[in-house]
């Protein structure tokens, strides 16, 4: 026992152990009395017992007993709110304290969430943007990312908040040290914001927004940040002219280049999900076909990543075969192995609807591809194999 605390049932426990018990137990009961003990119960420090324990440790130090340090008082909402109030005056010191506390343990994190720390960080970041002040932005973004929860108050604050979107874009443009960490936290926060943004805000995103997002994709950033950017683009793609704005900023080419670096599975799935959206329109398909590796990478990843990716790659190849099928494109699909891969889908243990989709694509241009040694047997019958 290092930090004795007394529960509302009158029994004294070690703080760490009783908190773990309440967290993991099926029923929130006092282990000794079996009386109800709420999981968020306030535990009263037992100072008398702690002093006795420390005295005993001191008396037995010659026997190798280590001294028990005086435990820190648990974080309270009052202290968190006081730190919020100090941000306008002693903002860097307060931010550093909040940053330390939120990373110290989950209990601090919960206390800060309940105290509205996310809202304070949102207002602080907007204030920095309007004043052109970068000091404290790194801590503010990190604290916001950790303490963010989609509470009604937070949603209402960000639903149509153009200023906050502009603030994040400003951060992405600035050279704030450490550059990569700041940008990573900025795109992680952006993902959280876009998930709760209203349709009117998503439809009003301008070219500057997509230009900065495309720039970040070109940089060497962690996979976590890449995933966040891809989630943002997938989320905004269906709204207004956002799909065309994404295409106009050259994102299709950036996605192909990114996939050629062999990212992790989760990133690949997101890349092809977004490419499938973008290739549903002529300009998106044109960009993919303009890239020498566009068709090849879609064919290569089919049957190699996941069923979700297979669905997206077949959707891409199907769109090309239906709406962009020039003689040159059809010849390229044959030469880079896309036709052979469609035949493999029919042979593989794929879902029935995927086999149906592959067969439809093959039949669209059977007159051109009939010299392929792998295709004839699959075009002679209507029945699924």
GUDRENPA-486489 format. One record per residue (C-alpha): x negated, y, z. Coordinates in pm, 1 decimal, decimal comma. Layout:
N
        u        v        w
        X        Y        Z
...
//
This chain:
385
        u        v        w
      0,0      0,0      0,0
   -148,2    330,5   -116,3
    141,2    575,7   -139,8
    410,7    481,0    118,2
    756,6    621,8     50,9
   1087,8    566,3    229,7
   1395,1    481,6     24,1
   1746,4    603,5    106,3
   1807,8    263,7    268,5
   1543,6    343,9    534,3
   1286,2     87,4    414,1
    930,9    197,7    330,6
    760,0     71,5     14,9
    456,1    153,4   -194,1
    574,5    411,7   -450,7
    431,7    239,6   -758,3
    574,2    -99,2   -661,8
    927,0     17,0   -576,5
    945,9    228,4   -893,7
    839,7    -73,6  -1099,2
   1098,4   -287,1   -917,4
   1378,9    -41,4   -992,1
   1269,3    -15,9  -1354,2
   1255,1   -389,8  -1419,7
   1520,5   -535,7  -1187,1
   1854,5   -639,2  -1339,3
   2040,3   -487,3  -1045,5
   1932,8   -164,7   -878,7
   1918,8   -292,7   -521,2
   1690,2   -239,5   -222,8
   1468,5   -553,3   -211,0
   1502,4   -586,0    169,3
   1856,2   -471,2    254,0
   2013,7   -558,6    -84,5
   2202,0   -229,4    -64,4
   2254,3    -25,7   -384,9
   1951,2    189,6   -463,9
   1992,4    419,2   -768,1
   1705,0    402,2  -1015,3
   1659,8    779,6   -997,3
   1660,4    786,4   -615,6
   1435,4   1042,2   -450,5
   1170,6    867,3   -243,7
   1056,9   1048,5     71,1
    679,1   1034,2    131,4
    598,6    858,1    461,9
    311,7   1081,6    574,5
    274,3    915,2    914,5
    221,3    569,6    767,7
    -11,3    708,9    500,2
   -232,8    872,8    765,2
   -242,5    545,2    961,1
   -343,9    356,6    649,7
   -617,2    609,7    569,6
   -745,7    595,0    930,2
   -759,9    216,0    914,5
   -949,8    230,6    583,8
  -1199,1    476,5    732,6
  -1250,6    260,3   1043,4
  -1312,2    -46,7    826,4
  -1528,9    117,5    561,7
  -1832,7    -81,4    687,2
  -1649,0   -397,0    579,6
  -1614,5   -272,8    221,5
  -1265,3   -124,0    250,6
  -1218,8    167,4      9,5
  -1065,9    493,3    125,1
   -710,2    560,4      2,5
   -693,5    903,2   -168,3
   -414,7   1138,6    -76,0
   -149,1   1088,9   -349,7
    -24,5   1374,0   -562,2
    328,4   1498,0   -508,2
    558,8   1380,1   -789,0
    645,6   1637,0  -1052,8
    966,1   1827,3   -980,3
   1200,5   2020,0  -1208,0
   1130,1   2331,8  -1002,6
    760,3   2314,8  -1086,6
    828,6   2247,8  -1455,9
   1069,9   2543,8  -1476,7
    812,4   2764,8  -1306,8
    556,9   2664,5  -1569,9
    814,2   2749,1  -1840,9
    857,2   3095,7  -1688,4
    480,3   3151,2  -1683,7
    437,4   3077,4  -2056,0
    488,0   3440,4  -2171,7
    223,3   3564,6  -1925,3
    -21,8   3283,6  -1850,4
     83,9   3075,5  -2148,9
   -243,6   2892,3  -2220,6
   -293,0   2786,1  -1857,8
     72,1   2678,0  -1830,0
     58,2   2488,8  -2159,9
   -257,6   2303,1  -2058,9
    -91,0   2206,1  -1730,1
    224,7   2085,5  -1907,4
     12,8   1898,2  -2162,3
   -175,5   1719,0  -1884,1
    139,8   1637,0  -1689,8
    337,7   1497,8  -1984,4
     53,4   1261,3  -2072,6
     -9,0   1155,7  -1711,8
    285,6    916,8  -1671,0
    638,7    837,8  -1789,9
    798,1    982,9  -1478,0
    650,9   1325,7  -1555,2
    770,8   1292,4  -1913,9
   1125,6   1214,8  -1797,5
   1123,1   1509,3  -1557,2
   1006,0   1744,7  -1832,0
   1271,5   1618,4  -2073,7
   1542,1   1680,5  -1813,2
   1398,6   2027,6  -1744,1
   1436,9   2140,0  -2107,1
   1067,1   2150,9  -2195,0
   1142,0   2075,9  -2562,7
   1357,2   2389,2  -2591,2
   1085,8   2601,7  -2428,2
    825,5   2467,2  -2674,9
   1052,0   2537,0  -2974,1
   1096,8   2898,6  -2863,6
    723,4   2930,5  -2792,1
    625,8   2803,3  -3140,2
    870,1   3042,4  -3309,1
    729,4   3330,2  -3100,1
    373,8   3239,2  -3204,8
    480,3   3235,0  -3570,6
    643,4   3578,9  -3550,4
    343,1   3725,6  -3366,8
     84,3   3547,2  -3584,2
    -77,6   3392,3  -3275,6
   -229,8   3043,5  -3302,9
   -361,9   3003,7  -2947,1
   -170,3   2725,4  -2771,9
     -3,2   2591,5  -3087,9
   -181,3   2255,5  -3061,7
    -57,9   2199,2  -2704,9
    291,4   2328,6  -2784,2
    337,8   2090,5  -3078,0
    203,0   1793,2  -2884,8
    428,5   1862,7  -2584,0
    730,5   1912,6  -2811,5
    667,1   1586,1  -2995,3
    642,1   1389,0  -2670,4
    936,8   1552,0  -2491,1
   1172,9   1573,6  -2787,8
   1507,2   1396,4  -2750,9
   1813,8   1453,3  -2972,6
   2020,2   1606,6  -2693,3
   2317,4   1820,8  -2796,3
   2140,8   2139,3  -2681,5
   1830,2   2058,1  -2887,1
   2037,1   1965,6  -3192,8
   2232,9   2289,2  -3179,5
   1913,4   2490,1  -3145,0
   1754,6   2333,1  -3453,9
   2053,4   2243,0  -3674,0
   2030,6   2557,5  -3890,4
   1712,6   2711,6  -3751,6
   1526,1   2842,1  -4056,1
   1275,6   3021,5  -3831,2
   1150,4   2694,5  -3686,6
   1103,8   2538,0  -4031,4
    911,2   2849,9  -4132,8
    705,3   2818,5  -3814,4
    601,4   2461,6  -3900,1
    509,3   2565,3  -4256,4
    301,3   2848,0  -4111,7
    118,2   2598,8  -3890,2
     48,8   2373,1  -4191,2
   -101,1   2668,5  -4379,1
   -318,5   2788,0  -4090,1
   -667,8   2654,1  -4024,2
   -617,4   2575,7  -3656,6
   -885,9   2368,9  -3484,4
   -870,9   2069,7  -3452,5
   -721,8   2082,2  -3802,0
   -613,3   1718,7  -3847,6
   -461,4   1683,7  -3497,8
   -259,5   2003,6  -3535,6
   -125,9   1906,0  -3879,3
    -43,1   1556,2  -3757,1
    161,1   1689,7  -3464,9
    324,3   1947,6  -3693,8
    454,4   1685,1  -3940,1
    563,4   1455,5  -3655,0
    768,7   1742,1  -3511,1
    899,6   1827,6  -3860,0
   1029,6   1471,3  -3897,0
   1217,1   1503,9  -3566,9
   1367,7   1836,5  -3676,7
   1476,7   1718,4  -4021,9
   1657,3   1421,3  -3866,1
   1896,1   1658,5  -3683,6
   1904,6   1944,9  -3936,9
   2237,1   2047,0  -4087,5
   2319,0   2009,6  -4457,3
   2310,0   2386,5  -4514,5
   1949,8   2401,9  -4388,1
   1840,2   2100,4  -4595,1
   1992,1   2248,5  -4911,0
   1810,3   2580,5  -4856,1
   1458,3   2437,4  -4835,3
   1246,2   2632,0  -5083,0
    959,2   2539,7  -5314,1
    708,3   2664,5  -5057,6
    826,8   2392,8  -4818,2
    765,9   2113,8  -5069,3
    440,6   2270,2  -5187,2
    293,3   2253,4  -4836,6
    421,7   1898,7  -4782,1
    255,9   1788,9  -5107,9
    -70,1   1952,9  -4997,4
    -71,5   1760,3  -4670,9
    -16,6   1433,3  -4861,8
   -338,6   1502,9  -5054,2
   -540,3   1538,5  -4733,4
   -700,9   1266,1  -4527,3
   -453,6   1230,2  -4242,9
   -355,1    939,9  -4014,1
   -104,3    680,8  -4138,2
    137,2    799,5  -3866,8
    142,0   1147,0  -4023,7
    181,9   1004,6  -4376,4
    483,4    803,6  -4259,5
    635,8   1116,4  -4105,0
    597,2   1311,8  -4432,1
    751,7   1029,0  -4633,7
   1044,2   1008,5  -4390,3
   1098,0   1385,0  -4428,6
   1099,6   1365,4  -4809,3
   1335,2   1065,2  -4811,8
   1569,2   1246,1  -4571,4
   1588,1   1568,7  -4775,8
   1586,1   1407,5  -5122,6
   1966,8   1373,9  -5164,7
   2046,5   1735,6  -5071,7
   2105,1   2009,8  -5330,2
   1815,2   2048,4  -5573,4
   1563,8   1907,5  -5328,0
   1492,0   1605,1  -5546,5
   1393,6   1828,7  -5840,4
   1184,8   2051,3  -5612,7
    995,4   1744,9  -5488,3
    930,4   1630,2  -5845,8
    824,7   1977,6  -5960,7
    556,8   1985,8  -5691,1
    398,3   1671,8  -5839,4
    486,1   1440,2  -5551,5
    542,9   1139,9  -5782,2
    178,0   1145,3  -5887,9
     65,1   1192,1  -5527,0
    268,2    888,4  -5420,2
    109,9    669,4  -5688,2
   -238,2    789,9  -5592,5
   -160,2    722,8  -5227,4
    -38,8    369,6  -5303,1
   -358,9    299,0  -5496,6
   -551,3    344,5  -5169,1
   -376,9     29,4  -5035,8
   -207,1    179,3  -4729,5
    -43,0    -30,2  -4459,7
    281,5   -217,0  -4532,4
    509,9     39,5  -4366,8
    366,4    321,0  -4578,8
    402,7    119,1  -4899,8
    769,2     51,1  -4823,5
    833,4    422,8  -4772,0
    641,0    517,0  -5088,0
    855,4    293,9  -5308,5
   1174,6    397,9  -5133,4
   1095,7    759,8  -5223,6
    975,9    671,5  -5576,0
   1304,3    487,6  -5640,1
   1494,7    805,1  -5545,3
   1275,5   1025,8  -5764,4
   1281,1    791,2  -6064,7
   1660,2    803,9  -6072,9
   1624,6   1125,1  -6275,6
   1445,7   1180,3  -6608,1
   1176,4   1418,0  -6478,4
   1077,5   1173,2  -6204,2
   1045,6    887,5  -6452,4
    844,9   1110,8  -6687,3
    592,4   1184,1  -6412,0
    560,1    816,9  -6322,3
    510,9    718,5  -6687,5
    257,1    995,4  -6737,3
     35,5    838,5  -6469,4
   -173,6    553,8  -6610,1
   -102,9    339,7  -6304,8
    268,5    417,3  -6259,6
    423,9    104,5  -6410,0
    128,4   -113,4  -6312,4
    146,9    -31,6  -5940,5
    522,4    -98,3  -5930,4
    468,4   -435,2  -6099,0
    170,7   -521,1  -5880,3
    356,2   -460,3  -5553,2
    660,8   -665,6  -5653,0
    673,3   -992,0  -5452,6
    369,5   -882,6  -5249,6
    504,1   -654,3  -4977,6
    862,4   -716,0  -4862,4
   1215,5   -776,6  -4990,2
   1289,3   -406,1  -4937,3
    995,5   -310,9  -5162,2
   1103,4   -568,4  -5424,0
   1443,5   -400,3  -5439,8
   1285,6    -57,5  -5490,4
   1030,2   -168,8  -5752,3
   1301,6   -345,2  -5952,8
   1513,5    -32,1  -5932,2
   1221,1    169,8  -6071,7
   1148,7    -78,5  -6350,4
   1521,5   -100,7  -6428,5
   1554,8    277,5  -6459,3
   1256,6    289,4  -6693,0
   1387,1      0,6  -6904,6
   1733,9    157,7  -6936,7
   1661,4    526,2  -6982,2
   1294,7    573,8  -7080,0
   1223,9    270,1  -7295,2
   1014,8    395,2  -7587,4
    811,2    143,1  -7785,9
    498,3    256,4  -7604,0
    660,4    213,8  -7261,6
    789,7   -134,1  -7346,2
    446,8   -234,8  -7471,1
    290,4   -104,0  -7152,1
    536,4   -297,4  -6935,3
    431,0   -612,4  -7118,2
     57,4   -541,0  -7108,9
     32,9   -446,3  -6738,4
    226,7   -752,7  -6624,2
    563,4   -596,4  -6541,6
    747,6   -837,8  -6770,9
    561,3  -1136,0  -6628,5
    641,1  -1018,2  -6275,6
   1012,7   -995,7  -6360,8
    993,9  -1358,2  -6471,3
    823,2  -1446,3  -6143,3
   1112,5  -1290,1  -5952,3
   1338,3  -1545,3  -6120,5
   1106,7  -1826,1  -6014,2
   1039,2  -1704,0  -5661,6
   1251,9  -1748,4  -5350,8
   1413,2  -1409,3  -5404,0
   1762,3  -1293,9  -5316,3
   2028,5  -1372,9  -5577,2
   2100,1  -1005,9  -5647,6
   1730,8   -942,3  -5716,9
   1717,6  -1231,5  -5961,9
   2025,7  -1093,8  -6132,0
   1867,3   -750,8  -6158,4
   1542,4   -894,5  -6300,7
   1736,3  -1099,2  -6559,2
   1932,2   -789,9  -6668,0
   1610,0   -593,7  -6720,7
   1454,1   -875,6  -6924,4
   1760,2   -906,0  -7147,7
   1766,3   -533,2  -7221,6
   1461,4   -566,8  -7447,5
   1438,1   -935,1  -7523,7
   1390,9   -852,6  -7892,7
   1066,6   -671,2  -7808,0
    939,9   -902,9  -7535,6
   1038,6  -1237,1  -7689,1
    677,7  -1311,4  -7782,2
    582,0  -1320,3  -7415,9
    514,0  -1686,2  -7322,6
    687,3  -1649,6  -6983,6
   1013,1  -1497,0  -7095,1
   1185,2  -1727,6  -7347,8
   1319,7  -1989,8  -7106,4
   1485,4  -1725,4  -6887,8
   1661,5  -1556,8  -7178,0
   1811,7  -1874,9  -7324,1
   2065,7  -1919,5  -7044,3
   2306,1  -1706,8  -6849,9
   2296,5  -1931,2  -6548,1
   2075,5  -1833,0  -6257,9
   1787,8  -2067,3  -6203,7
//
